[in-house]
Amino acid sequence: MLSVFTVSLGFGIVLPSLPFLLERLFGASGDATQVSRATGLLTALYTLSLFLFAPVWGWLSDRFGRRLILIIGLVGFSATMLTFAFIDGLGAIYTERFLSGMFAAAVTPIALATIGDIAATEAARARRLMFVSLAGITGFSWDLCLAYSCRAG
């Protein structure tokens, strides 16, 4: 649950920050259309990376073990989030978003697969999957609420 919460929280931290970072990078030459387009493309790139790499990480976790892949995903996701703080170029943002999605794909699906592996009964599996889903929703929602309440206040 904590792994999924962390990835969702990280996505929620970056998402509201993207337009402001892009405005700063585009400078006076950037308009709202350009910033909106880049924000959408960056969000789509993250999602595409998740889509492309989830099966790869799943195959690797079947072969080498869930724990190892989950740790690789968390360390990689943490590293991409750390580099996001120091980005100063448009190409670097696209690279960071792609890598962030790639490593996020090693966390959530693997956490769900782990629950499927260790749950003794169908009821226990359903309850644990619900808690993981709640952790993801909470991580994303909590951070967005904080971001928008801080800006309004």
Secondary structure as UniProt FT lines:
FT   HELIX           2..26
FT   HELIX           27..29
FT   HELIX           32..64
FT   HELIX           66..84
FT   TURN            85..86
FT   HELIX           90..104
FT   TURN            105..107
FT   HELIX           108..118
FT   HELIX           122..152
//
